[in-house]
């Protein structure tokens, strides 16, 4: 298992280049065949059927192809315009991309979920590949054995110290990489696959129209809205969004998007003055992914969506997703084609429907005093969400349990990286004892927040004074400024090791939970795939 909090190369150069996978071209695109002949053929031999050596023996996501082209620019002096680079990323991702099934399980890297804990069945993979960058970067590409072997040699040639680093200098690294990892990678991530062949032949969805979205931002809460999509040709779209948080605060924005590989949605839009990016996977009449700030990709919404069209139905969210036994509360169902009877599960009664449309239902519900547990929720034939009914909170967890924040600003070229936290309440199972396998998740609850030194060294170094501060109401941590701090011992920077503590009142009881946050230095490498 590896803890990841990584970020992007060649800032700001590659961060600017990342717009190639998030926004339509600002000028007419050239012919991709001519662009490749002009920019690629000098180093890559032209083969039959318009193929090129090395290039045609790989499949990657849009971000993967962008990183390849950027590497050619940085390391080999490739000269290519922004417009031509956008054209090639689109061309290669469409023809040599990954199917939806092939990206499943590794999309957290594309969606910039940078506090993800990776775990792999192969110890050799973790020690050979996932020790320097995320394992997802490897899992999001496909090659034959010969190309995986090329990649091993490339790593050793580009970074000769690889053999002298931890998990390498105690073994025959190159021999093991070639004899064990290359066959494993070729079998696990082959160039040719049934999934890719089937996806290429599949009918792709029509994205025009309106999409109902439901989402949640850590420390900010739940929201919902409607995204209107209009085709502009060549898999490019204009889009607008109008919605609100559960407290009624509005969210509005407009922008543009592009579709790669028939399902990889990348959008840029401005919402209430903030530039945001969308990374979604389209699955028929559904979408899922993340929408986050361009300047602070740690700040964003987890998104579920469904098309609003005749004959389509989906249940996306129940807000909030919990109800205390014996109490009455207002709940909101978000979805599409929400027709038919409302069923909140055994022991839960719908008292009144306050408002109802095809995509949003507000109601008042009451849970019986003896009701407890997870209840499946249905509207007509539509299901997919659940309601947690509980009698009391048994334990509290801080999410994420382990995270990384980064100092920044103070005249430096990199911004601060915030820490965002939620308090997740859990109920005891049938045995009534907290901390057992029978426990079930209640949901995200309001909490009060503070930080403490994580250990004795953090206390001695006064990390709580220098590393930053946390908003007591939202759980949003703002790290300290970059650069040396003359007030600290030896004039060091504002790094620290903190315990993040959430406290919740449940009746006359007080509960707390905690997680660990490392406040560390700036991120200078920030690739589209960490």
N, C-alpha and C positions, 0 to 999 in steps of 0.2 A: 504494500500500500504506500502511496506517495501523496504528500500534501502539495497541492499546486496553488500558487498565487503568482501567476506569471503574466507577462504582458508583451509588448510589441516591437520588431526591429526598426532601427533607423528612424526614430522619431525626430522631427515630424515628417520626414520624407515618405516612409512607408505608410504612416497614418494617413497622409494625403492620398497616397496611392490606393488605400483601402476603399476610397470612394468609388473605385472601379467596379466593385461588387455591390455597391449600394445605391447607385444613381444612374439614370440613363445618360447616354452621351449628350454633350452639349452641342455637338456638331455632327454632320452626316458621317456615318461609319463607312470605312473603306472596305474593299473586298478582302476577307480574311485570308484567302489563298494567296493573293498578291502581297499582303502584309507579311505572311510567313516566308514567302520566297525572298522578300526584300530584307527581312530582319533576322530570320532564323537559319536560312540555308547556308550562310557563311560558315557556320560551325556544325550544323546538323545535316547529314547527307540526305538528299532527296531520294525517296523510294517510290515504289509503284503506288498507284491510286492516291496520289497526293500525300503520302505519309512521309515522315521524317524520322531519322534515327533518334533514338532515345525519347523524343517527344511522343511518338505514336505508341510507345510501349508502356505508357503510364495512364492511369485514370485518377482524377483528383476532384475535389470540390472547387467551387469558384475561388475561395480563399487560397486553396492550395495552388491553383494555377497562377493566381496573383503573386504569391510568394516566389514561385519559380521564375516568373518574368522579372520581378524585382531583384532577385538574386543575380540574374543575368546582367541587369543594369549595374548593380553594385560591384560585382566580382569580375565581370567580363567586359564591362564598358559598352554594353548594348545601348544604342540610342534609339528610342522609340517614343512617339508622342503619346500623350494621355489618351487621346481618342483611339489610336491604334491599339494601345494596351487594353482598353475597355473592349474593343472588338475581339481581340484574341482571347481574353478571359471568357467572354460569352461563347465564342466559337468552340473553344476547347472544353469548357464545362458542359456544353450541350452534347458534344460528340464523344467525349472521354471523361464523363463524370462518374458519379456514384448513384446507385439506386436508393430509394428511400430505405429499403431494408439494410443496405450497406452502411448507411450513416447512423442507424439506430444504435443507441448505446454510447455514441461518441459526440452527439450534438452539443453537449455542454460546452465544448471548446469553441464551436462556431457561435454559440449564443453568449459567449463571454461570461460563463458561470465560473469565475476564477477562484472561488473557494471550494472547489470540488475535490473530494478525496478519491483518488483513483485506486482501483484494486484489480489485479489481473491474475488469472489462473497460472500463467507461466512466470515462474520466478526468473528464468533467464531473460524473458522480455523486459521485466521490471528493472533488472540489473544492467541490461545492455542498452536498451532504447529509452526507457522511461526514467532514467536517472538524470538526464540533462534537459529534456523537454517533456511535455505531456505525452503519454502513450496515445492519446487521441490523435495527435498529429500523424502518427504512423498508421493508426486504424482508419484514418480518413484518406487513404490512398491505396492504389492497387498496382502491382507490378508483377512481371514474371520473375523467376529465380535469377536470371541474368541481370535484371535491373536492380533487384535487391542487393546483389553482389556489388554492382557499380556503386550503390549508395553507401555500402560499408567502406569501400575504398575512398569514396569522396569524403566521408567523415574523417578518416584517418589522415588523408592528405590535407584537408582544410584545417583540422584541429589536431596537430600531432601530439599534443599533450593528453589526448584521450586515453592512451595506454598507461599513463602515469597517474591518473586520477583514481579516486576511491572506486572500488568494485571493478578495477581493471588491472592495477599494478600487481595484484596478488594472483594473477592467472594469465594464461595465454589469450589475451583479449581478441586479437585479430584471428587467431586460429579458431577460437570458439565462435566468434561472430560469423565466420565464413562456413564452418562445418555444421553448426547447430542453428544459429539464428536465421541464416538465409533460407534453408529448407523450411523452417517453421513459418517464416513470414510468407514464403511463396505458397504454402498450403493454406494459411489462415487468411491472407489477403492477396488472392491470385488476380492476374489481369483479366482473365475470362471467368465469367460466372453466370449461372442461370438467372440470378436476380437481376443482373444488368441486362441480359438479353430480353427478359420478360418486360422490364421497364421500358426499354427502347420501343417495344412493340405495343405497349399499352396506350390507350386513348387518354390524352391529357385533359384535365378539367378546364371549363370556361370560367375565368375568374371575374368577369364583368358583373357588376351589380353591387349589392350591399351585403356586408358581413357583420354579424353581431359578435362583438368581442367582450370577453370578461377577463379581468386580470387583477393582479395584486402586486404592490410594491412593498418590500420590507420597510417597516418604520413609517409607512404612509397609509397603507390600508388598501381596501378593495375598490375597484372601479368597474364600469361597464360602458359600452358605447357602440356606435355604428360606424364602420369604415365603408366608405363608398369608393368603388374601384371602377375606373373607366379606361379601356384599352386605347393606346396610342400607336399600336403597331410594333412588330418585332419584339414581342414579349415585354413591352414597356407600358407603364400605366401611370395615370395621374390618380391621386387618392386624397381623400379628405376624411377627417375623423371628428366626430362629435359625441361627447359622453360626459360622465361625471363620476366623482367619487361617491361613496355611499352617504357622505354627509351633505351631498348636493353641490359641492364645489365643481364648477364646470371644467371640462378638458376639451380643447378644440385645436385642430391643426390641419395643415395641408402639406402635400409633398408629392414625390414621385417614387416609383418602384420598378424593379426589373425582375423577371423570372428566369432562372437558370435551370437547365436539366429537367424542365417540366414540373418541378416542385419546389425548387429552392428560391424562396421569396426574399428579396433584399430591398428595403425601402429606406428612404431618407425623408423626414418630415419635420416641420417645426410645430411644436405644440406649446402654445402660450409663451412664445419667445424662446423656447429651449430646443436646440437641434437634437433630434432623436433618430435612432436607427432601428430598423426592424429586421430580425432574422427569424423567419418562419419556415416551417415545412408544410406544404400543402398536401392534404390527403383527401382527395375527392371533394366533398362538401365541407371539410373540416380543415382547420389550421392550428398549429401550436408552435410556440417558440417564445421569443423574448423581444421586448422593445425597451431600449436603454439610451441614456444620454450619450452623445458623441464624445463629449469632453470627459465624461465620468461614466465609463461603461459598467462600473460597479453599481450604479444607480439605475434601476429599471424595473419593468413589470414582467412577471410571468403571464403569458397570454394563451388563452384558448379561444377559438373562434369557429363560427359556423355560418354558412351562406344563408341569406334570407331569400328563399325562393319557394315557389309553389311545389308542394310534394316533398320538401326537405324538412326534416325535424331533427333536433338535437337538444340535449339538456347540458349546458356548459357549467353552470355554477349555482350554488346555493349560498347566499350571503345574508347573515353569517351562517356558517355550517354547523352550528351547535345550539343546543337548547337545554336549559336546566330542568330536570324532572320536577313536576309540580308547578312550573311557571309558564307564563304567557309572554310571547315576544313577537315582533314583526320580522318576517323573513322575506327575501326576494329571490325568485327563481329567474335565471337568465338563460336564454337559449333561442331556438328557432322552431317554428311550427309547433308551439306549445298548445296543443289542443287535447281535450279530453279531461278525465277526472284527475284530481290531484291527490296523490297518495304519499304521505310523509312517513309511512311505516307504522308498525304496531305500537299502540299506546300514545300516538301523536294525533291530535285532532285539529283540523282546519276550522277555526272559529269564524273567520270572515275573509273574503277576498276583497282587498282594498282597491286594487286596480288590476286590469288584465289586458294584455295584447298578445300577439303571436310570438313575441320575443321577450316579454317581461311580465312577471306576475308578482304583485305585492300582496301579502296576506298576513293574517294574525293566526298564530298556532299555539296550542297548549299541549304540553307533555304530561302524561299521567305521573302521579307520585311514585309509582313503582316501575316506571319505564326507565330503562338504562341500557346503553349499548349503541352500536352502530345500526342505523336504520336506512335501508335503501329508499331512495326517493324516485317517484315516477310521476310523469304527466302524460296521461294516455298511455301510448306504447313506448314513450321515450323515457330512458333512464340513463344512469351513468354518474350520478352524484349521490352523496350520502349525507345523513344528518347524525351528528353525535349527540346522544342524549345522556346526560350525566347527573349524578346527585351531588358530587363535589369534586374539586380538583385534588388529585392525589399527589401529583408531582409537576414540576415546571422545568422545562429545558430551554436553553438558549440556542437559537439557530442563527447562523452556523455555530457548531460547537467549537470549531477551530477556524480562525480566519487571520488574514493579513491585511493591515492598513499600511499606507506609505506616506512619509513626510514629503513635502513639496512646496512649491511656491517660493516666496521670499526672494524673488528675482531670478529663480532658476527657470529652466525651459520646460519643466514637467510639473503638472498640477498635483495637488494632494490626492491621495486615494482614500476615500472615506471607508469607514466600517459601518455596515447596516445590519441591525439585529432585530429578531423577533422573539417574543416569549411564547413558547408552545406548551399549552396545557395538556396534561394527560390524566385519564381516570383509571382507577383500579378496576381490574376485571372481576369475575364472579367470586374469586377468593377474597376480595376486599383488601388485598395487600398490594401496596405500590411496589414497583420495581420488578414485577414478574412478567412472564411471557403473555399473560392475559390482559395486561394493560392496553388501553386503546386511546388513540389520539382524539382530543377534544377539538383543538384548533388554536389559532393565533389569538391571544387575548391581550388587552391593554396592560401595560406594566410600567413601573418606575425603574429607572436605570442609574447605575453608577459603576465606576471602575475601581479596582483595588490592585495593589501589587500582586503579580502572579506568584512570586516566590521571594525569598529573603534578599537575593541580589537586587531584584526590582525595587524592593522597599529601601534598601541601602542607597540605590541610585536615584531615588525619588522619581520613579517613572511616572507616577500619577500626576506629578507636578509638571513634567516637561513633555511627555509623549503626546499629550492632547487632551481633549475633553469630550464627554458624551452628553447629548441632550437627554435630560432626565425623563422627558415625556415621550420622545420618539425612538430612542435607542440608536440615534445616528451619531457616530463618533467622528470628530474632526481632528486629524493628527496635527502635530506641531509643524513648525516651519523647517524647511531644509537648511542645511549648512551647519557649520560649527556653532555651538552655543557656549559662550564664555562662562555662563553660570554653572555649567555642568562640570563634573570632575574631568580633568584633563581636556576640557574644552571640546568634548565630543558632541555628536549631533543629538537630535531629539528622539532617537529610537527608544523602544521600551518593550516590556513584556507584561501584559496586563490581564487581569481577570475581569471579564465583563459580567456584571451581576444584574439580573432582573428580579424584581419583587412584585408580588401580586397579593391583593387582599381577596380572600374567599370567605365571605361572612365574617366571623370573628377570628379567622385564622389568617396567618401570613405565611406565604410560601416564597421560596427563592430558588433560582437556578443560576448556573454560571457556565461560561465558556472561556476559552483562551484566545487572546488576540496578540499577535506579534506586530508591533509598529516598527517598520524597518525603513531602509533607504529607498530612494527613488528608483523607478523602473525605467531603465534606459532602452531596453529591448522590448518591443511591444508588438509582436507579429499578429496578423489576423488569426492564426492558429497558434496558441501558446506553445 
